[in-house]
């Protein structure tokens, strides 16, 4: 019996190796000191396999990954940018059918958007307590106020405005905790931006990868969003990732930037925190919960 996707490990990133099937096992081989060394890949316990720089993969290995429902992606150094390559039309249909039934109603889309934001608050509160630097932060007033606004919102545009204000408050709190500096969010500033903005951008890509993985496994297209623009490519990925970014990426990006850690150290910190908070399972549970509601 295969493991449920929500119970598998998150993802593996391989670099400078060749992925192949050897003795009916999925392995990767590396050349070291003139010898070829083979290492087994636990593909049955994997959701995503990312191949970074200097990698190649054989056709039998690709077929084995597809049969096991593992998402295969290609990426540059350090995990970004990400290119998802694996497609399999023999994915489950019940989640897509339920999602489409919900999605056709504007009122239903608002209800799901509100549900996502409520889960965002709960996950945020639980996750920050697991970080030494953030565990004593009192978020009750900020979260309670936002939860009241979530319930009062009569349309998605209004709720998106409330959401933006909520995010700004969290940035301010994180900035105070990590040194009391002034912070202004400037997404997409690239190498010209400060370390805090760069790390938020880079970390958010990890959150988008998890969101895309969950939707892909469940067979729900990215073009059926509940909050972001209906014509924006990958909009549902952003909707789903918003449930986890504040809880996992924001605090770790600020901690890494304040400690002047490298970009790779920041990524490692975020990925380890994904595991600690069971982020992937959280996303699976709540996307499936939406499809099980009575629409």
HELIX and SHEET records of a PDB file:
HELIX    1   1 UNK A    5  UNK A    7  5                                   3    
HELIX    2   2 UNK A   43  UNK A   45  5                                   3    
HELIX    3   3 UNK A   59  UNK A   67  1                                   9    
HELIX    4   4 UNK A   77  UNK A   79  5                                   3    
HELIX    5   5 UNK A   94  UNK A  103  1                                  10    
HELIX    6   6 UNK A  106  UNK A  128  1                                  23    
HELIX    7   7 UNK A  140  UNK A  152  1                                  13    
HELIX    8   8 UNK A  156  UNK A  177  1                                  22    
HELIX    9   9 UNK A  190  UNK A  192  5                                   3    
HELIX   10  10 UNK A  195  UNK A  218  1                                  24    
HELIX   11  11 UNK A  235  UNK A  241  1                                   7    
HELIX   12  12 UNK A  245  UNK A  250  3                                   6    
HELIX   13  13 UNK A  251  UNK A  258  1                                   8    
HELIX   14  14 UNK A  263  UNK A  277  1                                  15    
HELIX   15  15 UNK A  279  UNK A  291  1                                  13    
SHEET    1   A 4 UNK A   9  UNK A  14  0                                        
SHEET    2   A 4 UNK A  46  UNK A  51  1                                        
SHEET    3   A 4 UNK A  71  UNK A  75  1                                        
SHEET    4   A 4 UNK A  82  UNK A  84 -1                                        
SHEET    1   B 4 UNK A  35  UNK A  40  0                                        
SHEET    2   B 4 UNK A  25  UNK A  32 -1                                        
SHEET    3   B 4 UNK A  17  UNK A  22 -1                                        
SHEET    4   B 4 UNK A  55  UNK A  57  1                                        
END                                                                             
